[in-house]
Amino acid sequence: MTEKAPRVPVAMRLRNNFLAGLIICAPIAITIWLTWTFIHWSDSWVRPYIPTRWNPESYLNFAIPGFGLLIAVVLITIVGFLGKNLIGQTIVRFGESVVHRMPLVRTVYRSVKQIFETVLKEQSNSFKKVGLIEYPSPGLWALVFIATDAKGEIASKFNAMGQDMVAVFMPPTPVPTAGFLIFVPREKIVMLDMSPEDAAKFLISGGLVAPEYMPRDLKQKNFPHPKPLAVSKAD
């Protein structure tokens, strides 16, 4: 005779169903809320500067969410297009020359511009790789984002000491936007295959959401490289 499976209490089944529904609904609700909040925040900044005759809300009886964000994207794209030609570059250089004469403003402008140029540069590898370092003491490991190789005066000092150092960014959990900049010897970094997006999820979840991993040897077995076709020589 087969044994009957123990009957699950009604309260536990309701609890399991609620948790399953929460796992499905919570990410959707949070994503919608964040997107909606960002759209309204963008509209609140851009909409007051749109002329009344160009604002469709002046002719309609309802608001159009995201119209301010759309205008901002279009204007930024136009500025980028104009900044690539000779006239636009002349205007940008003139504006920067004015900013560079302001003692406090020029420092902030140079720092912010350098950050955006480094992060948004198409050929840059900054923050595109993830690794592990021993921190805060040997035997304890922390997840870091690879920023860049040591440069400038810092690189010259390390080179004089015979050390090849790499700048890494170590974010805290669960807010990865803040953190520490640490210079680590290249040989002491354990590189990982996970993407920066998966690493950010791992940090935000406190280690609960671990990305799937398949070793490289298994990848090669499952997806072998095609062998070159043999070319027969004609007699």
Solvent accessible surface area in square Angstrom, and as a share of the most:
residue,aa,sasa,rsa
1,M,242,1.08
2,T,133,0.77
3,E,168,0.75
4,K,193,0.82
5,A,88,0.68
6,P,123,0.77
7,R,214,0.78
8,V,63,0.36
9,P,77,0.49
10,V,91,0.52
11,A,76,0.59
12,M,97,0.44
13,R,112,0.41
14,L,116,0.58
15,R,143,0.52
16,N,68,0.35
17,N,100,0.51
18,F,132,0.55
19,L,69,0.34
20,A,51,0.39
21,G,28,0.27
22,L,87,0.43
23,I,130,0.66
24,I,114,0.58
25,C,79,0.47
26,A,32,0.25
27,P,75,0.47
28,I,100,0.51
29,A,58,0.45
30,I,100,0.51
31,T,81,0.47
32,I,108,0.55
33,W,159,0.56
34,L,97,0.48
35,T,71,0.41
36,W,130,0.46
37,T,63,0.36
38,F,106,0.44
39,I,34,0.17
40,H,82,0.37
41,W,143,0.50
42,S,7,0.04
43,D,1,0.01
44,S,71,0.46
45,W,158,0.56
46,V,30,0.17
47,R,71,0.26
48,P,99,0.62
49,Y,178,0.68
50,I,24,0.12
51,P,60,0.38
52,T,101,0.59
53,R,175,0.64
54,W,165,0.58
55,N,17,0.08
56,P,38,0.24
57,E,35,0.16
58,S,57,0.37
59,Y,151,0.57
60,L,74,0.37
61,N,161,0.82
62,F,131,0.55
63,A,59,0.46
64,I,51,0.26
65,P,66,0.41
66,G,17,0.16
67,F,35,0.14
68,G,0,0.00
69,L,47,0.23
70,L,104,0.52
71,I,47,0.24
72,A,21,0.16
73,V,81,0.47
74,V,67,0.38
75,L,98,0.49
76,I,124,0.63
77,T,87,0.51
78,I,81,0.41
79,V,100,0.57
80,G,38,0.37
81,F,142,0.59
82,L,88,0.44
83,G,26,0.25
84,K,166,0.70
85,N,61,0.32
86,L,133,0.66
87,I,130,0.66
88,G,7,0.07
89,Q,71,0.32
90,T,70,0.41
91,I,114,0.58
92,V,75,0.43
93,R,136,0.50
94,F,139,0.58
95,G,31,0.30
96,E,27,0.12
97,S,40,0.26
98,V,56,0.32
99,V,34,0.19
100,H,62,0.28
101,R,177,0.65
102,M,82,0.37
103,P,103,0.65
104,L,138,0.69
105,V,74,0.42
106,R,92,0.33
107,T,80,0.47
108,V,85,0.49
109,Y,68,0.26
110,R,131,0.48
111,S,55,0.35
112,V,72,0.41
113,K,76,0.32
114,Q,123,0.55
115,I,105,0.53
116,F,118,0.49
117,E,96,0.43
118,T,53,0.31
119,V,78,0.45
120,L,126,0.63
121,K,126,0.54
122,E,155,0.70
123,Q,147,0.65
124,S,18,0.11
125,N,104,0.53
126,S,16,0.11
127,F,77,0.32
128,K,111,0.47
129,K,104,0.44
130,V,0,0.00
131,G,0,0.00
132,L,49,0.24
133,I,6,0.03
134,E,85,0.38
135,Y,86,0.33
136,P,99,0.63
137,S,47,0.31
138,P,120,0.75
139,G,53,0.51
140,L,96,0.48
141,W,127,0.45
142,A,19,0.15
143,L,19,0.09
144,V,0,0.00
145,F,18,0.07
146,I,22,0.11
147,A,12,0.10
148,T,47,0.27
149,D,69,0.36
150,A,16,0.13
151,K,138,0.59
152,G,61,0.58
153,E,127,0.57
154,I,79,0.40
155,A,17,0.13
156,S,61,0.39
157,K,117,0.50
158,F,36,0.15
159,N,102,0.53
160,A,92,0.71
161,M,120,0.54
162,G,69,0.66
163,Q,80,0.36
164,D,75,0.39
165,M,17,0.08
166,V,3,0.02
167,A,5,0.04
168,V,0,0.00
169,F,44,0.18
170,M,17,0.08
171,P,9,0.05
172,P,56,0.35
173,T,72,0.42
174,P,80,0.50
175,V,85,0.49
176,P,30,0.19
177,T,119,0.69
178,A,58,0.45
179,G,34,0.33
180,F,124,0.52
181,L,113,0.56
182,I,40,0.20
183,F,60,0.25
184,V,14,0.08
185,P,28,0.18
186,R,107,0.39
187,E,139,0.62
188,K,128,0.54
189,I,18,0.09
190,V,71,0.41
191,M,97,0.43
192,L,52,0.26
193,D,72,0.37
194,M,51,0.23
195,S,43,0.28
196,P,33,0.21
197,E,112,0.50
198,D,43,0.22
199,A,0,0.00
200,A,28,0.22
201,K,111,0.47
202,F,64,0.27
203,L,16,0.08
204,I,95,0.48
205,S,30,0.19
206,G,51,0.49
207,G,33,0.32
208,L,157,0.78
209,V,84,0.48
210,A,67,0.52
211,P,38,0.24
212,E,177,0.80
213,Y,147,0.56
214,M,74,0.33
215,P,48,0.30
216,R,160,0.58
217,D,83,0.43
218,L,79,0.39
219,K,88,0.37
220,Q,109,0.48
221,K,150,0.64
222,N,88,0.45
223,F,149,0.62
224,P,96,0.61
225,H,150,0.67
226,P,125,0.79
227,K,180,0.76
228,P,126,0.79
229,L,164,0.82
230,A,104,0.81
231,V,137,0.79
232,S,105,0.68
233,K,187,0.79
234,A,101,0.78
235,D,194,1.01
